[in-house]
Amino acid sequence: MTGSANDEATLPLKVWLALFSNVRQIEWLIRTNLRESFGSTLPRFDLLSQLYRVADGMTMSELSTRLMVSNGNVTGLIARLVAERLVSRVADPQDKRIQRVALTPKGRRVFETMIPANQAWVSAAMAGVPRDDLVELQALLQKLKVSVSGAVQMHKAGEVPGDQDGPPWAAP
């Protein structure tokens, strides 16, 4: 391979590594700040965030799907949050075998104190990037999300993604 052909072939990998590195560093900042400022963890923050968006709560399965973790991980975390009275757990009215989880008023108040702090931490991490660049990056990441989602769906369907003319899920 020539130098430029090699660069072309490795560009997606270089982009993935840059994305991964940035995510890891921002995640480290958030984890550290949550622990130092609120005595909390990122999994707790993520779970409270999901419940904050849905007034009537959600099932344990819905939570584990949204958080992309196993039901077992969610169950243990929910048990601790119930003990702290940050969330409630009740049987679903339509199916008593299903448990619905929702923020309590205390949980809502606690989470609402974390929101501006989290926004400030993420903003500080990206302060060196001009606003217009962030807008462009957001649009590019949305395109990447569509492409990656297409590859995932093809893989799940047992198809081999990609060809020389571009991915089949992308618009011509």
Buried (B, 14 or more C-beta within 10 A) or exposed (E): EEEEEEEEEEEEEEEEEEEEEEEEEBEEBBBEBBEEEBEBEBBBBBBBBBBBEBEEBBBBEBBBBBBEBEEEBBBEBBEEBBEEEBBBBEEEEEEEEBBBBBBBEEBBEBBEEBEEBBEEBBEEBBEEEEEEEEEEEEEEEEEBEBBEEBBEEBEEEEEEBEEEEEBEEEEE
